[in-house]
């Protein structure tokens, strides 16, 4: 178990995942956890680009105190590499699918099965009352709620602006 941001992350790769992670390490850095690419920000055993390292560590909560993968201990790099593998696979442009990967890419440990780290929970809950409510009724309720907003209040303007920014940010994810 690894702790980060109060979260516990269980590093428990399957044998297939361990094999792929070992291949990624061997190809990317020769297994050197302190490796630094001289022509990019890629570092660590898995050659995380700094922005990818920060993205993965923020999601796992492990290694967030390190700006680069090479600064992080091997256990933090392993956790974040497993998270990246489970959520994006071995050959996406978010993981190791760039031009530096091996010809033909890395083997896929999931062989077209669902990736185990990916969420199976729906984004929108359509159970209970929502399942039996028509879209027209839902839209009508939303319109009533919007119509009741006091747009003459300056705090409402601020709240609406913040909600708009949040909506755009979520739409771009």
PESUL-V752461 format. One record per residue. N is the residue number from 0. PSI is psi in degrees with one decimal (NA if undefined). D_FIRST is the distance of its C-alpha to the first C-alpha in whole Angstrom. Layout:
# PESUL-V752461
N;PSI;D_FIRST  N;PSI;D_FIRST
This chain:
# PESUL-V752461
0;137.7;0  1;139.5;4  2;139.8;7  3;136.9;10  4;33.6;13  5;2.4;12  6;149.9;10  7;124.9;6  8;120.8;5  9;110.9;4  10;101.1;6  11;72.2;9  12;149.3;12  13;164.9;15  14;-38.4;18  15;-41.8;20  16;-42.6;17  17;-40.5;16  18;-45.8;20  19;-43.0;21  20;-38.2;18  21;-39.0;20  22;-40.1;23  23;-47.3;22  24;-49.3;21  25;-44.4;25  26;-43.0;27  27;-39.4;26  28;2.5;25  29;20.1;26  30;12.9;22  31;109.6;23  32;-14.3;20  33;11.5;22  34;143.1;25  35;123.0;27  36;126.5;29  37;-13.2;33  38;3.2;34  39;-174.4;31  40;4.5;28  41;135.2;26  42;167.8;24  43;179.3;21  44;-31.4;20  45;3.7;20  46;56.1;23  47;127.9;22  48;143.6;25  49;-44.0;24  50;-34.9;24  51;-39.2;22  52;-47.8;19  53;-40.0;20  54;-50.9;20  55;-44.6;17  56;-31.8;15  57;-35.4;17  58;-37.4;15  59;-25.2;12  60;6.2;12  61;123.6;10  62;14.2;13  63;-21.2;16  64;-4.0;18  65;129.4;19  66;-29.6;22  67;158.7;22  68;-39.2;19  69;-23.9;21  70;-18.5;20  71;152.0;16  72;158.7;14  73;-39.2;14  74;-38.3;10  75;-39.9;11  76;-40.8;14  77;-44.4;12  78;-47.6;10  79;-32.7;13  80;-41.4;15  81;-42.7;13  82;-45.1;14  83;-42.7;17  84;-46.4;18  85;-31.1;17  86;-22.0;19  87;-8.1;22  88;173.5;22  89;-12.7;23  90;17.1;26  91;164.0;27  92;-18.0;28  93;-29.0;25  94;-109.1;23  95;25.9;25  96;15.0;28  97;-171.4;30  98;-13.4;33  99;-6.4;31  100;170.6;30  101;155.7;31  102;129.7;34  103;-5.5;34  104;-179.9;30  105;154.5;27  106;146.5;26  107;111.8;25  108;-10.8;22  109;-10.0;23  110;59.0;27  111;7.9;28  112;170.7;26  113;144.9;24  114;127.2;21  115;-26.0;18  116;-11.6;16  117;144.2;19  118;136.8;20  119;0.8;22  120;138.2;23  121;150.2;27  122;-37.5;27  123;130.2;30  124;114.7;31  125;27.8;34  126;177.8;34  127;-138.7;36  128;-34.3;39  129;-32.2;38  130;-28.0;38  131;8.5;42  132;129.4;43  133;153.8;45  134;-38.8;44  135;-40.7;47  136;-39.2;46  137;-46.2;43  138;-37.9;45  139;-41.6;48  140;-41.7;45  141;-42.7;43  142;-41.3;47  143;-41.2;48  144;-42.0;45  145;-42.5;46  146;-25.7;49  147;-1.7;49  148;130.9;47  149;97.8;49  150;-2.0;49  151;-8.6;52  152;124.2;49  153;-30.6;48  154;-31.0;44  155;-41.8;44  156;-44.4;45  157;-43.9;42  158;-41.6;40  159;-39.0;41  160;-43.5;41  161;-41.3;37  162;-39.0;37  163;-43.6;38  164;-43.2;36  165;-41.1;33  166;-42.0;35  167;-43.4;36  168;-45.4;32  169;-37.7;31  170;-27.5;33  171;-8.9;32  172;NA;29
